[in-house]
Amino acid sequence: MSTSPRPTVLFVPGGVTPAAPSYAPLLQTLDGEVHPVLKDLELYATDAPPADYSLQLEADGIGRAADAAGVQRFHLVGYSGGAACSLAFVAQHPERVASLALTEPAWIGSVPPQDAASWAELEHILTLPPAEQMQGFLRWHFRPGIDPPAPPASAEPPPPWMAKRPAGLKALQRTFATYKLDQSRFRLFKAPVYYALGSLSSRFFEHEAQVLAGLFPNFRLEEYDGRSHFDPPQRAEPERFANALKALWKRAQAA
């Protein structure tokens, strides 16, 4: 860990919103209690996804970001696509991660059998034209019978980074189909793991949590009532999420 009394925490965002706006409410709540390292996805480092893009590029990028911050061991927080990248890193470098916090990973190395049809539906959604793709992508992440919230009315144009997202989401889905994430490595990870789940999110994420609970020796699940994949705790309930993270980091220190 860093010689600083503040824990070093590396934050990885999802496949849509960059790290800074994704984690801003949480970091404001933590208010200097940690040394934060915001790690955007390698997926968006160039104008278009690399032709050979894979989760290996993201895992390597997490390692480089920690090296650049001058830390060998650190706490890792990942959301959605960033949680999948975090799992890829932990599988390869468990000794570098002091604790792991996950919010609804986009993929965990496999698809729960009961979600095979739903996963095939998501793959189809990502072949649609961009406008239809984003609408379908949003709807897929909610439980049946739960309507996604209407987008806020705004005269402002979408942020420039949004133009990269349709191609980026397709590239993420492609690597999920081909990348070999060795889930057996999770059994070797003795540090504490925290999983945040929204009660309105697709059952897919609940099933993922059940799989991970059987793999990680020190796993804790917490459900956030009334929250969904696009209303994640780092933005919607930053104080509660910050307290959960601080408890996680305390457990890691005690271990």
C-alpha positions in Angstrom: 0.0 0.0 0.0 1.0 3.7 -0.2 3.0 5.3 2.6 0.1 7.8 2.8 -2.3 7.3 5.7 -5.1 7.5 3.3 -5.9 4.3 1.5 -5.3 4.3 -2.3 -8.5 3.3 -4.1 -8.7 2.8 -7.9 -12.1 3.5 -9.4 -13.2 2.0 -12.7 -16.5 3.2 -14.4 -19.0 1.4 -16.5 -19.2 1.3 -20.3 -21.2 4.5 -20.6 -20.3 7.3 -18.2 -16.6 8.2 -17.7 -15.0 7.9 -14.2 -15.1 11.5 -13.1 -18.9 12.1 -13.4 -19.6 8.5 -12.4 -17.8 8.7 -9.1 -18.1 12.5 -8.3 -20.9 12.2 -5.7 -19.0 9.4 -3.9 -15.7 11.2 -3.9 -17.4 14.3 -2.6 -18.8 12.3 0.3 -15.4 10.7 1.0 -14.0 14.2 1.0 -10.3 13.5 1.1 -10.5 10.3 3.2 -8.9 8.3 0.3 -6.3 8.8 -2.3 -8.5 8.2 -5.4 -7.2 7.0 -8.8 -9.8 7.4 -11.5 -9.2 4.9 -14.2 -11.3 5.4 -17.4 -11.7 2.4 -19.7 -8.9 1.7 -22.3 -11.8 1.1 -24.6 -12.3 4.8 -25.1 -8.6 5.9 -25.1 -8.8 6.2 -28.9 -11.4 7.4 -31.4 -12.6 3.9 -32.1 -12.2 0.6 -30.1 -8.9 -1.2 -31.0 -9.4 -4.0 -33.5 -7.8 -6.4 -31.0 -9.7 -5.0 -28.0 -10.1 -7.4 -25.1 -10.4 -7.4 -21.3 -6.7 -8.1 -21.2 -6.1 -4.5 -22.4 -8.3 -3.3 -19.4 -6.6 -5.5 -16.9 -3.2 -4.3 -18.1 -4.4 -0.7 -17.9 -5.5 -1.1 -14.3 -2.0 -2.3 -13.4 -0.4 0.6 -15.2 -2.6 3.1 -13.4 -1.6 1.7 -10.1 2.0 1.7 -11.0 1.7 5.4 -12.1 0.2 6.2 -8.8 3.1 4.6 -7.1 1.2 1.8 -5.3 1.8 -2.0 -5.4 -1.4 -2.9 -3.4 -4.7 -1.0 -3.5 -8.4 -1.2 -3.1 -10.4 -1.7 -6.3 -13.9 -0.4 -7.0 -15.6 -1.3 -10.3 -19.1 -0.7 -11.7 -20.7 -2.6 -14.6 -18.2 -2.9 -17.4 -15.5 -1.6 -15.1 -16.5 -4.3 -12.6 -15.9 -6.9 -15.3 -12.4 -5.4 -15.9 -11.7 -5.4 -12.2 -12.6 -9.1 -12.1 -10.2 -9.8 -14.9 -7.4 -8.0 -13.0 -8.1 -9.8 -9.8 -8.0 -13.2 -11.5 -4.4 -12.3 -12.7 -3.1 -10.2 -9.8 -4.9 -11.1 -6.6 -1.9 -10.2 -4.5 -2.2 -6.5 -5.6 -5.8 -6.0 -4.5 -6.5 -5.3 -0.8 -10.3 -5.4 -1.3 -12.7 -5.5 -4.2 -16.0 -3.7 -4.5 -18.3 -4.5 -7.4 -21.6 -2.9 -8.5 -23.4 -5.2 -10.9 -20.6 -6.5 -13.2 -21.5 -6.5 -16.9 -19.9 -10.0 -17.0 -18.2 -12.3 -14.5 -16.4 -14.8 -16.8 -19.6 -16.8 -17.6 -23.3 -16.3 -18.0 -25.6 -17.9 -15.4 -27.4 -20.8 -17.2 -30.8 -19.3 -16.4 -29.9 -16.1 -18.2 -28.8 -17.6 -21.5 -31.8 -16.4 -23.4 -31.6 -13.0 -21.8 -27.9 -12.7 -22.8 -28.8 -13.6 -26.4 -31.3 -10.8 -26.4 -28.7 -8.4 -25.2 -26.3 -9.5 -28.0 -29.1 -8.8 -30.5 -29.9 -5.4 -29.0 -26.2 -4.4 -29.6 -26.6 -5.1 -33.3 -29.4 -2.5 -33.7 -28.9 1.1 -35.0 -27.4 3.4 -32.3 -30.6 5.1 -31.1 -32.5 1.7 -30.9 -29.4 0.1 -29.3 -29.2 2.6 -26.4 -33.0 2.3 -25.7 -32.9 -1.5 -25.7 -29.7 -1.5 -23.7 -31.3 0.6 -21.0 -34.5 -1.5 -20.9 -32.6 -4.8 -20.7 -31.0 -3.8 -17.4 -34.3 -3.6 -15.6 -36.4 -6.4 -14.1 -39.5 -7.4 -16.1 -42.4 -5.1 -15.5 -40.1 -2.2 -14.4 -40.1 0.7 -17.0 -36.8 2.6 -17.3 -37.1 6.3 -16.4 -37.7 8.7 -19.2 -34.6 10.6 -20.2 -34.5 14.1 -18.7 -35.7 16.8 -20.9 -32.8 19.0 -21.8 -31.9 21.5 -24.5 -28.2 20.6 -24.1 -26.6 18.3 -26.7 -25.3 15.0 -25.4 -21.7 15.1 -24.1 -19.1 14.5 -26.9 -17.9 11.2 -25.3 -21.4 9.7 -25.8 -20.7 9.3 -29.6 -18.2 6.6 -28.8 -20.5 4.5 -26.7 -22.5 2.4 -29.2 -19.3 1.1 -30.8 -17.7 0.7 -27.3 -20.6 -1.4 -26.0 -20.4 -3.7 -29.0 -16.7 -4.1 -28.4 -17.2 -5.0 -24.8 -19.8 -7.6 -25.7 -17.5 -9.1 -28.3 -14.7 -9.6 -25.7 -17.1 -11.1 -23.2 -17.7 -13.8 -25.9 -14.1 -14.6 -26.4 -12.1 -13.7 -23.3 -11.1 -16.5 -21.0 -11.5 -15.4 -17.5 -10.4 -18.1 -15.1 -13.1 -18.0 -12.3 -11.2 -20.7 -10.3 -8.7 -18.0 -9.5 -11.3 -16.2 -7.4 -11.1 -18.9 -4.8 -7.5 -17.8 -4.2 -8.6 -14.3 -3.4 -8.8 -14.1 0.4 -9.4 -10.3 0.7 -13.0 -9.1 1.3 -15.4 -8.6 -1.6 -18.5 -6.4 -1.6 -21.3 -6.6 -4.1 -23.9 -3.8 -4.5 -27.2 -4.8 -6.1 -30.1 -2.7 -7.1 -33.5 -4.1 -6.3 -34.9 -2.9 -9.6 -32.1 -4.3 -11.7 -32.3 -7.3 -14.0 -32.3 -10.7 -12.2 -29.1 -11.3 -14.2 -27.1 -9.4 -11.6 -28.6 -11.2 -8.7 -27.7 -14.5 -10.4 -24.2 -13.3 -10.9 -23.9 -12.4 -7.2 -24.9 -16.0 -6.4 -22.2 -17.4 -8.6 -19.5 -15.1 -7.1 -20.6 -15.9 -3.6 -19.7 -19.5 -4.3 -16.3 -18.5 -5.6 -14.9 -15.7 -3.4 -14.2 -17.0 0.2 -14.9 -13.6 1.8 -18.0 -12.2 -0.1 -20.8 -9.9 1.1 -23.9 -8.8 -0.9 -25.9 -5.7 -0.1 -29.1 -4.8 -1.9 -30.1 -1.2 -2.4 -33.9 -0.9 -2.4 -35.4 1.1 -5.3 -32.1 1.4 -7.2 -31.2 0.1 -10.6 -28.2 -0.4 -12.8 -28.4 3.1 -14.1 -29.1 4.6 -10.7 -26.1 3.1 -9.0 -25.2 3.7 -5.3 -22.1 5.7 -6.0 -24.3 8.4 -7.5 -27.8 7.7 -5.9 -26.7 6.9 -2.3 -23.1 8.1 -2.0 -23.1 8.4 1.8 -24.4 4.8 2.3 -22.1 3.5 -0.4 -19.1 5.4 1.2 -19.9 3.8 4.6 -20.1 0.4 3.0 -16.7 0.9 1.3 -15.1 2.2 4.5 -16.3 -0.9 6.3 -14.9 -3.0 3.5 -11.5 -1.3 3.8 -11.5 -1.7 7.6 -12.1 -5.4 7.1 -9.3 -5.6 4.7 -6.9 -3.8 7.1 -7.9 -6.1 9.9 -7.2 -9.1 7.7 
